[in-house]
Amino acid sequence: MEESLKTTCLHGEHLALGAKMSPFAGFDMPIQYSGIIDEHNAVRLHAGMFDVSHMGEIVVNGKDAEAFVNHIFTNDVRELGPGGILYGMMLYPDGGTVDDLLVYKDFDGSYLLVVNAANTEKDYKWILENAAGFDVEVFDDSDSWGQIALQGPEAEDALVRLFGIEELRELEFYTFCDIEDEEGGRIIVSRTGYTGEDGFEIYASPDNITDFWTALLADGVKPCGLGCRDTLRFEAGLPLYGDELSPEISPVMAGLSMFCRLDKPDFIGRDAILRQKSEGVSRKIVGIELKDNAVPRAGYPVELADGTVVGTVTTGYHSISLGKSICFALVDASCAALGTLLCVRIRKRVFPGEVIKKRFYKTNYKK
């Protein structure tokens, strides 16, 4: 392992389980244990758990916390009650994406911003740079937390067995609750995830998270790596920062402008999003299904039948759940309509395909 790589509180558990490890977002992370297909199917059919302790947690509190978070966040946190969660983005003034994230409204009126691991330092600096004029305190609390994502149709039962609290079944989608441990430490349980299945994310101290991982493992929950996390989120039509969102890819280009609340007070990037929605954008993220089993990979060219290059694959797989070769691609807006015939060049061959809806798999969230 490279000396510069960070590790999560569960790193020793991954090594003990014989996980295949690889650098990700500056951390030494598990890519797979028993295999990507086996782990993917476990989440779709039963339950699986992921170490997501590398994610960043940034806290905003103070008198102007609500106004400030609304200023830097595309969604409208004024609608959140305590225990509520919203998905959205932070944008640059030109509409490019700083990051996509979850905002938790805490029970004391503060806000917890859960950001992508690779962006934590960048996000924290960007948030601080934009806090001038607001009476807020901002701090990076990432080192205080470990995090497990427990996902799949049997996740609820596993969660209830873990904590012995039947009332956890009543937790609504995109809400969270607190559990107090025996030493008075805080545990947060949210009904959220990144797989397209019902599931939960558990935040707690690193020691507690290690205990929870061990207990879930003993209960038969399958440990899952980042490999199947990517195949699962992709099938469900969920973007990955750096692939389907970036400083060069705005929410409008990504088809995520519904998370930009243009009816709320001004937020950073609002003028750019308004302009893009009224004038249109030059490129869009689309879904493509190939008429062959060839596997499209990120970076492969997307072409018209005459060989004109009109875009690039951002994520692609032979879908484990659907048995089809599918991909996301960033293409010229003129080629983004459903039903458009496009080709993907895979090495020296060209494979025909068609633009389809990006949510390839029917999600199974509990609402």
MIMI-44208 format. One record per residue (C-alpha): residue in one letter; x, y, z. Coordinates in steps of 0.1 Angstrom, whole numbers, padded with zeros to 4 digits, always signed. Example, Ala and Ser with C-alpha at 12.3 -4.5 7.8 and 13.67 -1.06 7.14 Angstrom:
2
A+0123-0045+0078;S+0137-0011+0071;
// end
This chain:
367
M+0000+0000+0000;E+0013+0035-0008;E+0023+0053+0023;S+0003+0084+0013;L-0030+0065+0012;K-0054+0070+0041;T-0073+0041+0057;T-0108+0039+0072;C-0115+0025+0107;L-0126-0008+0090;H-0093-0013+0070;G-0082-0042+0092;E-0115-0059+0088;H-0112-0057+0050;L-0077-0072+0051;A-0089-0100+0075;L-0116-0109+0050;G-0092-0110+0021;A-0107-0081+0002;K-0091-0070-0030;M-0079-0035-0021;S-0072-0005-0044;P-0066+0032-0041;F-0099+0053-0043;A-0103+0090-0034;G-0070+0089-0015;F-0080+0059+0006;D-0070+0022+0005;M-0105+0007-0001;P-0120-0027-0008;I-0130-0032-0044;Q-0144-0067-0039;Y-0145-0097-0015;S-0163-0127-0030;G-0167-0111-0064;I-0185-0081-0080;I-0214-0102-0094;D-0219-0121-0062;E-0219-0089-0041;H-0241-0071-0066;N-0267-0098-0065;A-0266-0100-0027;V-0277-0063-0026;R-0304-0067-0052;L-0318-0099-0036;H-0309-0099+0001;A-0286-0074+0019;G-0251-0062+0016;M-0229-0037+0035;F-0203-0012+0024;D-0176+0007+0042;V-0183+0043+0033;S-0163+0058+0062;H-0142+0076+0036;M-0171+0100+0029;G-0167+0136+0042;E-0189+0151+0070;I-0189+0189+0072;V-0210+0207+0098;V-0225+0242+0095;N-0241+0258+0125;G-0248+0293+0138;K-0275+0320+0134;D-0273+0321+0096;A-0269+0283+0091;E-0301+0279+0071;A-0295+0310+0049;F-0259+0300+0043;V-0266+0264+0033;N-0293+0276+0010;H-0268+0300-0006;I-0243+0273-0014;F-0268+0244-0021;T-0291+0240-0051;N-0320+0224-0033;D-0342+0243-0008;V-0333+0235+0028;R-0361+0258+0041;E-0384+0228+0035;L-0365+0205+0058;G-0377+0198+0093;P-0353+0183+0119;G-0344+0148+0108;G-0349+0156+0071;I-0324+0150+0043;L-0321+0166+0008;Y-0299+0157-0022;G-0285+0184-0044;M-0253+0201-0056;M-0229+0229-0048;L-0221+0249-0080;Y-0195+0273-0093;P-0209+0306-0106;D-0208+0292-0142;G-0230+0263-0133;G-0202+0237-0131;T-0205+0212-0103;V-0183+0216-0071;D-0199+0184-0057;D-0231+0165-0053;L-0240+0158-0016;L-0266+0151+0010;V-0277+0178+0035;Y-0290+0166+0069;K-0309+0191+0090;D-0300+0182+0126;F-0322+0184+0156;D-0303+0214+0170;G-0307+0235+0139;S-0273+0228+0125;Y-0266+0211+0091;L-0245+0181+0083;L-0232+0181+0047;V-0221+0146+0036;V-0198+0150+0006;N-0178+0128-0017;A-0146+0115-0002;A-0123+0128-0031;N-0138+0163-0027;T-0139+0167+0011;E-0108+0190+0013;K-0118+0209-0018;D-0154+0213-0006;Y-0144+0224+0029;K-0122+0251+0015;W-0148+0262-0010;I-0175+0264+0017;L-0152+0285+0039;E-0144+0308+0010;N-0181+0316+0005;A-0190+0320+0042;A-0182+0357+0043;G-0211+0378+0055;F-0229+0349+0072;D-0229+0343+0110;V-0219+0306+0108;E-0193+0282+0121;V-0181+0256+0096;F-0159+0226+0105;D-0148+0194+0089;D-0159+0166+0113;S-0150+0137+0090;D-0125+0121+0114;S-0152+0118+0141;W-0173+0094+0121;G-0172+0059+0106;Q-0200+0050+0082;I-0216+0018+0069;A-0242+0016+0041;L-0265-0013+0047;Q-0285-0019+0015;G-0310-0044+0000;P-0345-0058+0005;E-0334-0075+0038;A-0316-0045+0051;E-0344-0034+0073;D-0346-0067+0091;A-0308-0067+0096;L-0309-0032+0110;V-0336-0040+0135;R-0317-0071+0146;L-0285-0050+0150;F-0301-0024+0173;G-0331-0043+0187;I-0353-0013+0179;E-0385-0023+0159;E-0394+0014+0155;L-0366+0018+0130;R-0389+0002+0104;E-0409+0034+0106;L-0381+0056+0094;E-0391+0073+0062;F-0371+0076+0030;Y-0346+0105+0032;T-0350+0110+0069;F-0328+0101+0099;C-0329+0094+0136;D-0305+0093+0165;I-0297+0063+0187;E-0276+0068+0218;D-0250+0041+0226;E-0243+0028+0261;E-0215+0053+0267;G-0237+0083+0255;G-0221+0085+0221;R-0242+0094+0191;I-0253+0071+0163;I-0272+0084+0132;V-0293+0061+0111;S-0307+0074+0078;R-0329+0057+0052;T-0307+0066+0023;G-0282+0048+0000;Y-0266+0047-0034;T-0278+0013-0049;G-0314+0017-0060;E-0326-0006-0032;D-0341+0002+0002;G-0314+0007+0027;F-0298+0027+0055;E-0266+0045+0063;I-0252+0042+0098;Y-0229+0069+0112;A-0211+0064+0145;S-0177+0066+0162;P-0150+0045+0145;D-0151+0020+0174;N-0188+0016+0172;I-0188+0012+0134;T-0162-0016+0138;D-0185-0033+0163;F-0215-0029+0140;W-0196-0043+0110;T-0186-0074+0130;A-0222-0079+0142;L-0237-0076+0107;L-0211-0099+0094;A-0220-0125+0120;D-0257-0120+0111;G-0249-0131+0075;V-0248-0097+0058;K-0224-0099+0029;P-0196-0074+0028;C-0195-0055-0005;G-0168-0035-0022;L-0167-0004-0043;G-0168-0025-0075;C-0205-0035-0071;R-0213-0001-0055;D-0206+0013-0089;T-0225-0013-0109;L-0255-0009-0085;R-0256+0029-0086;F-0251+0029-0124;E-0281+0006-0131;A-0303+0028-0109;G-0293+0059-0130;L-0274+0076-0102;P-0244+0098-0111;L-0209+0096-0099;Y-0190+0128-0094;G-0161+0129-0118;D-0180+0109-0144;E-0216+0123-0148;L-0210+0155-0128;S-0179+0177-0127;P-0168+0213-0130;E-0174+0209-0168;I-0208+0191-0164;S-0236+0210-0148;P-0268+0196-0133;V-0287+0206-0165;M-0263+0187-0187;A-0266+0157-0163;G-0304+0158-0164;L-0305+0167-0127;S-0319+0202-0128;M-0350+0191-0107;F-0326+0194-0078;C-0319+0230-0086;R-0347+0250-0069;L-0349+0281-0090;D-0379+0294-0070;K-0359+0299-0039;P-0336+0329-0030;D-0304+0333-0049;F-0278+0305-0047;I-0243+0303-0062;G-0247+0292-0099;R-0284+0300-0101;D-0281+0325-0130;A-0261+0300-0150;I-0287+0273-0144;L-0315+0297-0154;R-0296+0306-0186;Q-0288+0269-0195;K-0325+0260-0190;S-0337+0288-0212;E-0310+0287-0239;G-0302+0250-0238;V-0268+0233-0233;S-0244+0220-0259;R-0240+0185-0243;K-0261+0161-0222;I-0256+0129-0203;V-0277+0101-0219;G-0283+0064-0214;I-0274+0041-0243;E-0283+0004-0248;L-0260-0015-0272;K-0275-0042-0295;D-0246-0065-0286;N-0229-0079-0255;A-0197-0058-0260;V-0189-0038-0229;P-0186+0000-0233;R-0161+0016-0210;A-0155+0051-0198;G-0136+0071-0225;Y-0148+0052-0255;P-0160+0074-0284;V-0197+0077-0292;E-0204+0081-0329;L-0231+0086-0355;A-0235+0059-0382;D-0212+0079-0405;G-0184+0078-0380;T-0188+0114-0367;V-0178+0115-0331;V-0205+0131-0310;G-0196+0122-0274;T-0178+0099-0249;V-0189+0071-0226;T-0187+0082-0189;T-0197+0048-0173;G-0204+0015-0190;Y-0210-0021-0180;H-0227-0053-0191;S-0255-0049-0166;I-0255-0077-0140;S-0292-0073-0132;L-0305-0067-0167;G-0281-0088-0189;K-0277-0059-0213;S-0247-0038-0224;I-0255-0002-0213;C-0237+0030-0206;F-0239+0067-0197;A-0224+0090-0223;L-0219+0128-0226;V-0230+0136-0261;D-0239+0165-0283;A-0274+0178-0273;S-0286+0173-0308;C-0281+0135-0303;A-0297+0132-0268;A-0334+0125-0277;L-0348+0091-0267;G-0346+0067-0296;T-0316+0084-0313;L-0294+0057-0329;L-0258+0060-0318;C-0227+0038-0319;V-0199+0031-0294;R-0165+0024-0308;I-0148-0003-0287;R-0112-0006-0299;K-0114-0012-0336;R-0150-0022-0338;V-0182-0001-0338;F-0213-0014-0320;P-0248+0001-0327;G-0270+0013-0299;E-0300+0035-0290;V-0306+0063-0265;I-0328+0051-0237;K-0338+0064-0202;K-0309+0067-0178;R-0327+0048-0150;F-0320+0014-0165;Y-0332-0005-0134;K-0365-0001-0115;T-0356+0012-0081;N-0370-0003-0050;Y-0369+0025-0024;K-0393+0023+0005;K-0416+0054+0004;
// end
